[in-house]
Amino acid sequence: MVTSVDQIDNDKELTTLGLDSMAATNLMLDLEDEFEVTFPDELLTPDVFKTTNTLNSAIEELLDL
């Protein structure tokens, strides 16, 4: 069981940690609030929400980093 963000393997699929469609929606909304971005429809795919690395890449793209 994961008890800390530091314990998450950045390449591990988030579904194995319990991420389902409802949790993904809540995560997206939290990320939009935290980073002051909006996920466009083309980024609302299972591949983007697959791992923390894929999410990080999407956020960097939205922030134009």
PDB file of N, H, CA, C and O in Angstrom:
ATOM      1  N   MET A   1       0.826  -1.181   0.000  1.00  0.00           N
ATOM      2  CA  MET A   1       0.000   0.000   0.000  1.00  0.00           C
ATOM      3  C   MET A   1       0.875   1.252   0.000  1.00  0.00           C
ATOM      4  O   MET A   1       1.840   1.345   0.759  1.00  0.00           O
ATOM      5  N   VAL A   2       0.535   2.198  -0.845  1.00  0.00           N
ATOM      6  H   VAL A   2      -0.248   2.122  -1.462  1.00  0.00           H
ATOM      7  CA  VAL A   2       1.269   3.453  -0.921  1.00  0.00           C
ATOM      8  C   VAL A   2       0.765   4.380   0.176  1.00  0.00           C
ATOM      9  O   VAL A   2      -0.434   4.636   0.283  1.00  0.00           O
ATOM     10  N   THR A   3       1.692   4.882   0.991  1.00  0.00           N
ATOM     11  H   THR A   3       2.666   4.674   0.904  1.00  0.00           H
ATOM     12  CA  THR A   3       1.304   5.782   2.071  1.00  0.00           C
ATOM     13  C   THR A   3       1.866   7.184   1.892  1.00  0.00           C
ATOM     14  O   THR A   3       1.559   8.083   2.674  1.00  0.00           O
ATOM     15  N   SER A   4       2.686   7.374   0.868  1.00  0.00           N
ATOM     16  H   SER A   4       2.936   6.643   0.232  1.00  0.00           H
ATOM     17  CA  SER A   4       3.302   8.670   0.624  1.00  0.00           C
ATOM     18  C   SER A   4       3.523   8.859  -0.870  1.00  0.00           C
ATOM     19  O   SER A   4       3.765   7.898  -1.600  1.00  0.00           O
ATOM     20  N   VAL A   5       3.439  10.103  -1.312  1.00  0.00           N
ATOM     21  H   VAL A   5       3.243  10.884  -0.719  1.00  0.00           H
ATOM     22  CA  VAL A   5       3.699  10.403  -2.722  1.00  0.00           C
ATOM     23  C   VAL A   5       5.108   9.973  -3.096  1.00  0.00           C
ATOM     24  O   VAL A   5       5.350   9.559  -4.230  1.00  0.00           O
ATOM     25  N   ASP A   6       6.039  10.067  -2.153  1.00  0.00           N
ATOM     26  H   ASP A   6       5.843  10.404  -1.232  1.00  0.00           H
ATOM     27  CA  ASP A   6       7.426   9.685  -2.418  1.00  0.00           C
ATOM     28  C   ASP A   6       7.569   8.204  -2.750  1.00  0.00           C
ATOM     29  O   ASP A   6       8.579   7.799  -3.325  1.00  0.00           O
ATOM     30  N   GLN A   7       6.585   7.396  -2.402  1.00  0.00           N
ATOM     31  H   GLN A   7       5.764   7.724  -1.935  1.00  0.00           H
ATOM     32  CA  GLN A   7       6.643   5.961  -2.652  1.00  0.00           C
ATOM     33  C   GLN A   7       6.116   5.573  -4.027  1.00  0.00           C
ATOM     34  O   GLN A   7       6.197   4.404  -4.404  1.00  0.00           O
ATOM     35  N   ILE A   8       5.583   6.520  -4.780  1.00  0.00           N
ATOM     36  H   ILE A   8       5.517   7.470  -4.473  1.00  0.00           H
ATOM     37  CA  ILE A   8       5.009   6.206  -6.085  1.00  0.00           C
ATOM     38  C   ILE A   8       6.107   6.120  -7.125  1.00  0.00           C
ATOM     39  O   ILE A   8       6.870   7.068  -7.309  1.00  0.00           O
ATOM     40  N   ASP A   9       6.189   4.993  -7.802  1.00  0.00           N
ATOM     41  H   ASP A   9       5.569   4.223  -7.653  1.00  0.00           H
ATOM     42  CA  ASP A   9       7.100   4.819  -8.935  1.00  0.00           C
ATOM     43  C   ASP A   9       6.525   5.618 -10.094  1.00  0.00           C
ATOM     44  O   ASP A   9       5.389   5.385 -10.506  1.00  0.00           O
ATOM     45  N   ASN A  10       7.297   6.557 -10.621  1.00  0.00           N
ATOM     46  H   ASN A  10       8.220   6.747 -10.286  1.00  0.00           H
ATOM     47  CA  ASN A  10       6.808   7.455 -11.668  1.00  0.00           C
ATOM     48  C   ASN A  10       6.394   6.750 -12.950  1.00  0.00           C
ATOM     49  O   ASN A  10       5.688   7.332 -13.773  1.00  0.00           O
ATOM     50  N   ASP A  11       6.820   5.512 -13.133  1.00  0.00           N
ATOM     51  H   ASP A  11       7.394   5.039 -12.465  1.00  0.00           H
ATOM     52  CA  ASP A  11       6.460   4.759 -14.332  1.00  0.00           C
ATOM     53  C   ASP A  11       5.377   3.715 -14.068  1.00  0.00           C
ATOM     54  O   ASP A  11       4.959   3.010 -14.986  1.00  0.00           O
ATOM     55  N   LYS A  12       4.925   3.613 -12.831  1.00  0.00           N
ATOM     56  H   LYS A  12       5.264   4.186 -12.085  1.00  0.00           H
ATOM     57  CA  LYS A  12       3.890   2.634 -12.494  1.00  0.00           C
ATOM     58  C   LYS A  12       2.531   3.157 -12.947  1.00  0.00           C
ATOM     59  O   LYS A  12       2.213   4.331 -12.761  1.00  0.00           O
ATOM     60  N   GLU A  13       1.739   2.279 -13.540  1.00  0.00           N
ATOM     61  H   GLU A  13       1.997   1.324 -13.691  1.00  0.00           H
ATOM     62  CA  GLU A  13       0.415   2.688 -14.005  1.00  0.00           C
ATOM     63  C   GLU A  13      -0.455   3.068 -12.815  1.00  0.00           C
ATOM     64  O   GLU A  13      -0.565   2.327 -11.838  1.00  0.00           O
ATOM     65  N   LEU A  14      -1.066   4.237 -12.922  1.00  0.00           N
ATOM     66  H   LEU A  14      -0.976   4.839 -13.716  1.00  0.00           H
ATOM     67  CA  LEU A  14      -1.870   4.759 -11.818  1.00  0.00           C
ATOM     68  C   LEU A  14      -3.105   3.911 -11.545  1.00  0.00           C
ATOM     69  O   LEU A  14      -3.645   3.941 -10.439  1.00  0.00           O
ATOM     70  N   THR A  15      -3.554   3.160 -12.536  1.00  0.00           N
ATOM     71  H   THR A  15      -3.115   3.135 -13.435  1.00  0.00           H
ATOM     72  CA  THR A  15      -4.703   2.276 -12.301  1.00  0.00           C
ATOM     73  C   THR A  15      -4.359   1.193 -11.286  1.00  0.00           C
ATOM     74  O   THR A  15      -5.240   0.710 -10.575  1.00  0.00           O
ATOM     75  N   THR A  16      -3.088   0.809 -11.213  1.00  0.00           N
ATOM     76  H   THR A  16      -2.372   1.202 -11.791  1.00  0.00           H
ATOM     77  CA  THR A  16      -2.689  -0.196 -10.226  1.00  0.00           C
ATOM     78  C   THR A  16      -2.692   0.374  -8.817  1.00  0.00           C
ATOM     79  O   THR A  16      -2.656  -0.370  -7.836  1.00  0.00           O
ATOM     80  N   LEU A  17      -2.735   1.704  -8.722  1.00  0.00           N
ATOM     81  H   LEU A  17      -2.764   2.308  -9.519  1.00  0.00           H
ATOM     82  CA  LEU A  17      -2.802   2.371  -7.424  1.00  0.00           C
ATOM     83  C   LEU A  17      -4.226   2.777  -7.073  1.00  0.00           C
ATOM     84  O   LEU A  17      -4.462   3.463  -6.078  1.00  0.00           O
ATOM     85  N   GLY A  18      -5.189   2.339  -7.916  1.00  0.00           N
ATOM     86  H   GLY A  18      -4.998   1.782  -8.724  1.00  0.00           H
ATOM     87  CA  GLY A  18      -6.591   2.599  -7.624  1.00  0.00           C
ATOM     88  C   GLY A  18      -7.217   3.729  -8.414  1.00  0.00           C
ATOM     89  O   GLY A  18      -8.364   4.095  -8.155  1.00  0.00           O
ATOM     90  N   LEU A  19      -6.488   4.297  -9.380  1.00  0.00           N
ATOM     91  H   LEU A  19      -5.557   4.000  -9.590  1.00  0.00           H
ATOM     92  CA  LEU A  19      -7.066   5.371 -10.181  1.00  0.00           C
ATOM     93  C   LEU A  19      -8.122   4.802 -11.117  1.00  0.00           C
ATOM     94  O   LEU A  19      -7.831   3.963 -11.969  1.00  0.00           O
ATOM     95  N   ASP A  20      -9.355   5.272 -10.945  1.00  0.00           N
ATOM     96  H   ASP A  20      -9.592   5.954 -10.252  1.00  0.00           H
ATOM     97  CA  ASP A  20     -10.443   4.899 -11.844  1.00  0.00           C
ATOM     98  C   ASP A  20     -10.940   6.180 -12.512  1.00  0.00           C
ATOM     99  O   ASP A  20     -10.344   7.241 -12.328  1.00  0.00           O
ATOM    100  N   SER A  21     -12.012   6.093 -13.274  1.00  0.00           N
ATOM    101  H   SER A  21     -12.496   5.231 -13.423  1.00  0.00           H
ATOM    102  CA  SER A  21     -12.469   7.261 -14.034  1.00  0.00           C
ATOM    103  C   SER A  21     -12.883   8.419 -13.126  1.00  0.00           C
ATOM    104  O   SER A  21     -12.628   9.579 -13.452  1.00  0.00           O
ATOM    105  N   MET A  22     -13.504   8.126 -12.016  1.00  0.00           N
ATOM    106  H   MET A  22     -13.712   7.184 -11.751  1.00  0.00           H
ATOM    107  CA  MET A  22     -13.901   9.191 -11.082  1.00  0.00           C
ATOM    108  C   MET A  22     -12.678   9.838 -10.443  1.00  0.00           C
ATOM    109  O   MET A  22     -12.601  11.060 -10.322  1.00  0.00           O
ATOM    110  N   ALA A  23     -11.729   9.009 -10.038  1.00  0.00           N
ATOM    111  H   ALA A  23     -11.791   8.015 -10.136  1.00  0.00           H
ATOM    112  CA  ALA A  23     -10.506   9.539  -9.431  1.00  0.00           C
ATOM    113  C   ALA A  23      -9.701  10.339 -10.451  1.00  0.00           C
ATOM    114  O   ALA A  23      -9.102  11.358 -10.107  1.00  0.00           O
ATOM    115  N   ALA A  24      -9.683   9.885 -11.702  1.00  0.00           N
ATOM    116  H   ALA A  24     -10.170   9.058 -11.982  1.00  0.00           H
ATOM    117  CA  ALA A  24      -8.968  10.611 -12.757  1.00  0.00           C
ATOM    118  C   ALA A  24      -9.599  11.978 -12.989  1.00  0.00           C
ATOM    119  O   ALA A  24      -8.892  12.964 -13.198  1.00  0.00           O
ATOM    120  N   THR A  25     -10.916  12.037 -12.952  1.00  0.00           N
ATOM    121  H   THR A  25     -11.490  11.236 -12.783  1.00  0.00           H
ATOM    122  CA  THR A  25     -11.615  13.316 -13.116  1.00  0.00           C
ATOM    123  C   THR A  25     -11.276  14.257 -11.967  1.00  0.00           C
ATOM    124  O   THR A  25     -10.991  15.434 -12.189  1.00  0.00           O
ATOM    125  N   ASN A  26     -11.306  13.748 -10.751  1.00  0.00           N
ATOM    126  H   ASN A  26     -11.538  12.792 -10.570  1.00  0.00           H
ATOM    127  CA  ASN A  26     -10.951  14.570  -9.589  1.00  0.00           C
ATOM    128  C   ASN A  26      -9.499  15.014  -9.644  1.00  0.00           C
ATOM    129  O   ASN A  26      -9.179  16.154  -9.308  1.00  0.00           O
ATOM    130  N   LEU A  27      -8.614  14.109 -10.070  1.00  0.00           N
ATOM    131  H   LEU A  27      -8.874  13.183 -10.343  1.00  0.00           H
ATOM    132  CA  LEU A  27      -7.201  14.445 -10.206  1.00  0.00           C
ATOM    133  C   LEU A  27      -7.017  15.547 -11.238  1.00  0.00           C
ATOM    134  O   LEU A  27      -6.273  16.499 -11.004  1.00  0.00           O
ATOM    135  N   MET A  28      -7.691  15.424 -12.378  1.00  0.00           N
ATOM    136  H   MET A  28      -8.296  14.650 -12.567  1.00  0.00           H
ATOM    137  CA  MET A  28      -7.597  16.435 -13.422  1.00  0.00           C
ATOM    138  C   MET A  28      -8.045  17.799 -12.894  1.00  0.00           C
ATOM    139  O   MET A  28      -7.376  18.806 -13.125  1.00  0.00           O
ATOM    140  N   LEU A  29      -9.167  17.832 -12.191  1.00  0.00           N
ATOM    141  H   LEU A  29      -9.711  17.014 -12.003  1.00  0.00           H
ATOM    142  CA  LEU A  29      -9.674  19.096 -11.647  1.00  0.00           C
ATOM    143  C   LEU A  29      -8.704  19.695 -10.635  1.00  0.00           C
ATOM    144  O   LEU A  29      -8.486  20.906 -10.620  1.00  0.00           O
ATOM    145  N   ASP A  30      -8.125  18.847  -9.790  1.00  0.00           N
ATOM    146  H   ASP A  30      -8.303  17.863  -9.802  1.00  0.00           H
ATOM    147  CA  ASP A  30      -7.139  19.325  -8.817  1.00  0.00           C
ATOM    148  C   ASP A  30      -5.897  19.874  -9.514  1.00  0.00           C
ATOM    149  O   ASP A  30      -5.366  20.910  -9.116  1.00  0.00           O
ATOM    150  N   LEU A  31      -5.434  19.175 -10.560  1.00  0.00           N
ATOM    151  H   LEU A  31      -5.866  18.334 -10.884  1.00  0.00           H
ATOM    152  CA  LEU A  31      -4.259  19.647 -11.303  1.00  0.00           C
ATOM    153  C   LEU A  31      -4.548  20.957 -12.024  1.00  0.00           C
ATOM    154  O   LEU A  31      -3.697  21.845 -12.072  1.00  0.00           O
ATOM    155  N   GLU A  32      -5.748  21.076 -12.583  1.00  0.00           N
ATOM    156  H   GLU A  32      -6.439  20.355 -12.543  1.00  0.00           H
ATOM    157  CA  GLU A  32      -6.121  22.329 -13.244  1.00  0.00           C
ATOM    158  C   GLU A  32      -6.107  23.488 -12.246  1.00  0.00           C
ATOM    159  O   GLU A  32      -5.627  24.576 -12.564  1.00  0.00           O
ATOM    160  N   ASP A  33      -6.623  23.260 -11.058  1.00  0.00           N
ATOM    161  H   ASP A  33      -7.013  22.376 -10.799  1.00  0.00           H
ATOM    162  CA  ASP A  33      -6.618  24.305 -10.027  1.00  0.00           C
ATOM    163  C   ASP A  33      -5.200  24.632  -9.567  1.00  0.00           C
ATOM    164  O   ASP A  33      -4.829  25.800  -9.453  1.00  0.00           O
ATOM    165  N   GLU A  34      -4.423  23.601  -9.307  1.00  0.00           N
ATOM    166  H   GLU A  34      -4.725  22.652  -9.400  1.00  0.00           H
ATOM    167  CA  GLU A  34      -3.066  23.793  -8.777  1.00  0.00           C
ATOM    168  C   GLU A  34      -2.157  24.527  -9.762  1.00  0.00           C
ATOM    169  O   GLU A  34      -1.406  25.422  -9.375  1.00  0.00           O
ATOM    170  N   PHE A  35      -2.230  24.143 -11.034  1.00  0.00           N
ATOM    171  H   PHE A  35      -2.841  23.416 -11.348  1.00  0.00           H
ATOM    172  CA  PHE A  35      -1.320  24.705 -12.032  1.00  0.00           C
ATOM    173  C   PHE A  35      -1.960  25.796 -12.888  1.00  0.00           C
ATOM    174  O   PHE A  35      -1.323  26.340 -13.791  1.00  0.00           O
ATOM    175  N   GLU A  36      -3.217  26.112 -12.598  1.00  0.00           N
ATOM    176  H   GLU A  36      -3.734  25.671 -11.864  1.00  0.00           H
ATOM    177  CA  GLU A  36      -3.953  27.149 -13.334  1.00  0.00           C
ATOM    178  C   GLU A  36      -3.906  26.897 -14.844  1.00  0.00           C
ATOM    179  O   GLU A  36      -3.556  27.774 -15.634  1.00  0.00           O
ATOM    180  N   VAL A  37      -4.269  25.672 -15.210  1.00  0.00           N
ATOM    181  H   VAL A  37      -4.553  24.960 -14.568  1.00  0.00           H
ATOM    182  CA  VAL A  37      -4.331  25.247 -16.612  1.00  0.00           C
ATOM    183  C   VAL A  37      -5.690  24.601 -16.857  1.00  0.00           C
ATOM    184  O   VAL A  37      -6.444  24.327 -15.924  1.00  0.00           O
ATOM    185  N   THR A  38      -5.980  24.367 -18.119  1.00  0.00           N
ATOM    186  H   THR A  38      -5.367  24.590 -18.877  1.00  0.00           H
ATOM    187  CA  THR A  38      -7.176  23.627 -18.514  1.00  0.00           C
ATOM    188  C   THR A  38      -6.748  22.521 -19.460  1.00  0.00           C
ATOM    189  O   THR A  38      -6.085  22.774 -20.466  1.00  0.00           O
ATOM    190  N   PHE A  39      -7.129  21.299 -19.134  1.00  0.00           N
ATOM    191  H   PHE A  39      -7.668  21.094 -18.317  1.00  0.00           H
ATOM    192  CA  PHE A  39      -6.820  20.180 -20.012  1.00  0.00           C
ATOM    193  C   PHE A  39      -7.753  20.230 -21.220  1.00  0.00           C
ATOM    194  O   PHE A  39      -8.970  20.131 -21.063  1.00  0.00           O
ATOM    195  N   PRO A  40      -7.194  20.384 -22.434  1.00  0.00           N
ATOM    196  CA  PRO A  40      -8.049  20.339 -23.625  1.00  0.00           C
ATOM    197  C   PRO A  40      -8.498  18.904 -23.886  1.00  0.00           C
ATOM    198  O   PRO A  40      -7.902  17.951 -23.384  1.00  0.00           O
ATOM    199  N   ASP A  41      -9.546  18.768 -24.673  1.00  0.00           N
ATOM    200  H   ASP A  41     -10.031  19.542 -25.081  1.00  0.00           H
ATOM    201  CA  ASP A  41     -10.109  17.438 -24.955  1.00  0.00           C
ATOM    202  C   ASP A  41      -9.068  16.447 -25.454  1.00  0.00           C
ATOM    203  O   ASP A  41      -9.115  15.269 -25.100  1.00  0.00           O
ATOM    204  N   GLU A  42      -8.124  16.915 -26.277  1.00  0.00           N
ATOM    205  H   GLU A  42      -8.086  17.872 -26.565  1.00  0.00           H
ATOM    206  CA  GLU A  42      -7.142  15.982 -26.852  1.00  0.00           C
ATOM    207  C   GLU A  42      -6.181  15.407 -25.811  1.00  0.00           C
ATOM    208  O   GLU A  42      -5.495  14.423 -26.090  1.00  0.00           O
ATOM    209  N   LEU A  43      -6.119  15.998 -24.625  1.00  0.00           N
ATOM    210  H   LEU A  43      -6.676  16.797 -24.398  1.00  0.00           H
ATOM    211  CA  LEU A  43      -5.285  15.442 -23.560  1.00  0.00           C
ATOM    212  C   LEU A  43      -6.078  14.605 -22.559  1.00  0.00           C
ATOM    213  O   LEU A  43      -5.507  14.079 -21.603  1.00  0.00           O
ATOM    214  N   LEU A  44      -7.358  14.480 -22.765  1.00  0.00           N
ATOM    215  H   LEU A  44      -7.821  14.906 -23.541  1.00  0.00           H
ATOM    216  CA  LEU A  44      -8.187  13.673 -21.865  1.00  0.00           C
ATOM    217  C   LEU A  44      -8.244  12.237 -22.366  1.00  0.00           C
ATOM    218  O   LEU A  44      -9.290  11.745 -22.788  1.00  0.00           O
ATOM    219  N   THR A  45      -7.092  11.580 -22.307  1.00  0.00           N
ATOM    220  H   THR A  45      -6.242  11.980 -21.963  1.00  0.00           H
ATOM    221  CA  THR A  45      -6.970  10.204 -22.784  1.00  0.00           C
ATOM    222  C   THR A  45      -6.349   9.329 -21.697  1.00  0.00           C
ATOM    223  O   THR A  45      -5.659   9.830 -20.810  1.00  0.00           O
ATOM    224  N   PRO A  46      -6.592   8.044 -21.768  1.00  0.00           N
ATOM    225  CA  PRO A  46      -5.963   7.134 -20.799  1.00  0.00           C
ATOM    226  C   PRO A  46      -4.440   7.192 -20.841  1.00  0.00           C
ATOM    227  O   PRO A  46      -3.788   7.007 -19.813  1.00  0.00           O
ATOM    228  N   ASP A  47      -3.864   7.448 -22.013  1.00  0.00           N
ATOM    229  H   ASP A  47      -4.393   7.599 -22.848  1.00  0.00           H
ATOM    230  CA  ASP A  47      -2.403   7.514 -22.108  1.00  0.00           C
ATOM    231  C   ASP A  47      -1.830   8.668 -21.298  1.00  0.00           C
ATOM    232  O   ASP A  47      -0.760   8.531 -20.704  1.00  0.00           O
ATOM    233  N   VAL A  48      -2.516   9.792 -21.263  1.00  0.00           N
ATOM    234  H   VAL A  48      -3.385   9.903 -21.745  1.00  0.00           H
ATOM    235  CA  VAL A  48      -2.035  10.950 -20.504  1.00  0.00           C
ATOM    236  C   VAL A  48      -2.094  10.669 -19.007  1.00  0.00           C
ATOM    237  O   VAL A  48      -1.211  11.096 -18.263  1.00  0.00           O
ATOM    238  N   PHE A  49      -3.115   9.961 -18.564  1.00  0.00           N
ATOM    239  H   PHE A  49      -3.831   9.614 -19.169  1.00  0.00           H
ATOM    240  CA  PHE A  49      -3.304   9.684 -17.141  1.00  0.00           C
ATOM    241  C   PHE A  49      -2.745   8.315 -16.745  1.00  0.00           C
ATOM    242  O   PHE A  49      -3.140   7.754 -15.723  1.00  0.00           O
ATOM    243  N   LYS A  50      -1.834   7.782 -17.548  1.00  0.00           N
ATOM    244  H   LYS A  50      -1.514   8.238 -18.378  1.00  0.00           H
ATOM    245  CA  LYS A  50      -1.300   6.442 -17.313  1.00  0.00           C
ATOM    246  C   LYS A  50      -0.339   6.400 -16.119  1.00  0.00           C
ATOM    247  O   LYS A  50      -0.460   5.532 -15.254  1.00  0.00           O
ATOM    248  N   THR A  51       0.605   7.328 -16.074  1.00  0.00           N
ATOM    249  H   THR A  51       0.704   8.032 -16.776  1.00  0.00           H
ATOM    250  CA  THR A  51       1.614   7.357 -15.006  1.00  0.00           C
ATOM    251  C   THR A  51       1.838   8.801 -14.567  1.00  0.00           C
ATOM    252  O   THR A  51       1.349   9.734 -15.204  1.00  0.00           O
ATOM    253  N   THR A  52       2.575   8.977 -13.479  1.00  0.00           N
ATOM    254  H   THR A  52       2.972   8.219 -12.962  1.00  0.00           H
ATOM    255  CA  THR A  52       2.900  10.348 -13.084  1.00  0.00           C
ATOM    256  C   THR A  52       3.805  11.001 -14.117  1.00  0.00           C
ATOM    257  O   THR A  52       3.736  12.214 -14.315  1.00  0.00           O
ATOM    258  N   ASN A  53       4.652  10.223 -14.779  1.00  0.00           N
ATOM    259  H   ASN A  53       4.709   9.238 -14.619  1.00  0.00           H
ATOM    260  CA  ASN A  53       5.504  10.787 -15.831  1.00  0.00           C
ATOM    261  C   ASN A  53       4.680  11.312 -16.996  1.00  0.00           C
ATOM    262  O   ASN A  53       4.978  12.387 -17.517  1.00  0.00           O
ATOM    263  N   THR A  54       3.654  10.584 -17.420  1.00  0.00           N
ATOM    264  H   THR A  54       3.412   9.710 -16.997  1.00  0.00           H
ATOM    265  CA  THR A  54       2.846  11.048 -18.551  1.00  0.00           C
ATOM    266  C   THR A  54       2.025  12.271 -18.154  1.00  0.00           C
ATOM    267  O   THR A  54       1.815  13.168 -18.972  1.00  0.00           O
ATOM    268  N   LEU A  55       1.566  12.314 -16.923  1.00  0.00           N
ATOM    269  H   LEU A  55       1.736  11.586 -16.259  1.00  0.00           H
ATOM    270  CA  LEU A  55       0.850  13.499 -16.439  1.00  0.00           C
ATOM    271  C   LEU A  55       1.786  14.702 -16.367  1.00  0.00           C
ATOM    272  O   LEU A  55       1.411  15.811 -16.745  1.00  0.00           O
ATOM    273  N   ASN A  56       2.988  14.480 -15.886  1.00  0.00           N
ATOM    274  H   ASN A  56       3.293  13.579 -15.579  1.00  0.00           H
ATOM    275  CA  ASN A  56       3.977  15.547 -15.801  1.00  0.00           C
ATOM    276  C   ASN A  56       4.260  16.126 -17.183  1.00  0.00           C
ATOM    277  O   ASN A  56       4.341  17.344 -17.344  1.00  0.00           O
ATOM    278  N   SER A  57       4.410  15.266 -18.168  1.00  0.00           N
ATOM    279  H   SER A  57       4.345  14.277 -18.037  1.00  0.00           H
ATOM    280  CA  SER A  57       4.655  15.730 -19.540  1.00  0.00           C
ATOM    281  C   SER A  57       3.496  16.573 -20.052  1.00  0.00           C
ATOM    282  O   SER A  57       3.710  17.598 -20.700  1.00  0.00           O
ATOM    283  N   ALA A  58       2.282  16.151 -19.767  1.00  0.00           N
ATOM    284  H   ALA A  58       2.108  15.318 -19.241  1.00  0.00           H
ATOM    285  CA  ALA A  58       1.105  16.902 -20.213  1.00  0.00           C
ATOM    286  C   ALA A  58       1.046  18.273 -19.550  1.00  0.00           C
ATOM    287  O   ALA A  58       0.738  19.270 -20.203  1.00  0.00           O
ATOM    288  N   ILE A  59       1.339  18.323 -18.262  1.00  0.00           N
ATOM    289  H   ILE A  59       1.589  17.513 -17.731  1.00  0.00           H
ATOM    290  CA  ILE A  59       1.309  19.605 -17.553  1.00  0.00           C
ATOM    291  C   ILE A  59       2.406  20.526 -18.073  1.00  0.00           C
ATOM    292  O   ILE A  59       2.178  21.723 -18.253  1.00  0.00           O
ATOM    293  N   GLU A  60       3.599  19.973 -18.318  1.00  0.00           N
ATOM    294  H   GLU A  60       3.784  19.002 -18.172  1.00  0.00           H
ATOM    295  CA  GLU A  60       4.672  20.785 -18.891  1.00  0.00           C
ATOM    296  C   GLU A  60       4.258  21.348 -20.244  1.00  0.00           C
ATOM    297  O   GLU A  60       4.546  22.504 -20.553  1.00  0.00           O
ATOM    298  N   GLU A  61       3.585  20.537 -21.047  1.00  0.00           N
ATOM    299  H   GLU A  61       3.351  19.598 -20.795  1.00  0.00           H
ATOM    300  CA  GLU A  61       3.090  20.996 -22.348  1.00  0.00           C
ATOM    301  C   GLU A  61       2.088  22.138 -22.168  1.00  0.00           C
ATOM    302  O   GLU A  61       2.133  23.128 -22.898  1.00  0.00           O
ATOM    303  N   LEU A  62       1.199  22.000 -21.212  1.00  0.00           N
ATOM    304  H   LEU A  62       1.163  21.195 -20.619  1.00  0.00           H
ATOM    305  CA  LEU A  62       0.199  23.040 -20.965  1.00  0.00           C
ATOM    306  C   LEU A  62       0.828  24.331 -20.442  1.00  0.00           C
ATOM    307  O   LEU A  62       0.329  25.425 -20.703  1.00  0.00           O
ATOM    308  N   LEU A  63       1.917  24.193 -19.709  1.00  0.00           N
ATOM    309  H   LEU A  63       2.323  23.304 -19.496  1.00  0.00           H
ATOM    310  CA  LEU A  63       2.611  25.359 -19.168  1.00  0.00           C
ATOM    311  C   LEU A  63       3.650  25.907 -20.139  1.00  0.00           C
ATOM    312  O   LEU A  63       4.287  26.926 -19.872  1.00  0.00           O
ATOM    313  N   ASP A  64       3.814  25.220 -21.270  1.00  0.00           N
ATOM    314  H   ASP A  64       3.296  24.392 -21.487  1.00  0.00           H
ATOM    315  CA  ASP A  64       4.813  25.606 -22.281  1.00  0.00           C
ATOM    316  C   ASP A  64       6.221  25.645 -21.710  1.00  0.00           C
ATOM    317  O   ASP A  64       6.982  26.575 -21.975  1.00  0.00           O
ATOM    318  N   LEU A  65       6.565  24.623 -20.919  1.00  0.00           N
ATOM    319  H   LEU A  65       5.947  23.867 -20.704  1.00  0.00           H
ATOM    320  CA  LEU A  65       7.910  24.552 -20.343  1.00  0.00           C
ATOM    321  C   LEU A  65       8.874  23.875 -21.270  1.00  0.00           C
ATOM    322  O   LEU A  65      10.051  23.731 -20.940  1.00  0.00           O
TER     323      LEU A  65
END
